[in-house]
Amino acid sequence: MKLHVIAALGVAVVQAAGQACAADIEVKIDNFTFAPQQITVKAGDSVTWTNRDDIPHTVTSKTMAFRSKALDTNDKFTFTFSTPGTYAYFCSLHPHMTGAVVVEARTGEK
């Protein structure tokens, strides 16, 4: 029985170590909204926005850190966040559409 416990702990350590890898997070654009409207990611993660609406939208940082072209239905835009901070964004075609990406420092890295 102790062997099973040790094996289970080994799997947990491998999984925890794997969590330090960068991730790809998705945000859907639909019905004139970004969903989810706010997300939290780690530095090095990529966020992909996909337009599921039947009209064009953009993804534009309020500080111009990133800016997509007009995205038609099913078009995607991906940005990799390397610096911690909060990145507010909006659709430049429909400014009432807003969202935010909160980027946290990746912990446990040298």
Secondary structure, DSSP 8 states (H G I E B T S, - for coil): -HHHHHHHHHHHHHHHHHTTS--EEEEEEETTEEESSEEEEETT-EEEEEE-SSS-B--EETTSS-B---B-TT-EEEEE--S-EEEEEE-SSSTT-EEEEEEE--TT--
